[in-house]
């Protein structure tokens, strides 16, 4: 999947919202705990896009493999229901700043084995979810 959006904010501010304020804009319907405030991203190589669960549990959604503040955040793993399948993915958030505006480009490349329907059957729901998250991030930044 690939989606892009423009926002009237400098790239460092977009990166900060992406990494430090994910709980403020991510849709709680796409969490295991039902509360986006339980999400966090440790934006350093080896860091975790994680979620706290009630009772002290947790979920590692993705692992940070590349963090370049204000420019790029790349994470590896299977989001949501993909976590239980024999697939892996690479989610990249690329930021291109120009004159106080930023273009955000989100890509998520997934491959592997999915019994029955195959990995292609997951493309539309995953694309729809991530495009909605991008829109939520832009709306959050625009409201600040």
Secondary structure, DSSP 8 states (H G I E B T S, - for coil): -EEEEEESS-HHHHHHHHHH-HHHHS-GGGSSSS-GGGEEE--STT-EEEEE-GGG-EEEEEEEEEEETTTEEEEES--GGGGGSEEEEEEEEEEEEETTEEEEEEEEEEEEE-TTT-GGGGHHHHHHHHHHHHHHHHHHHHH-
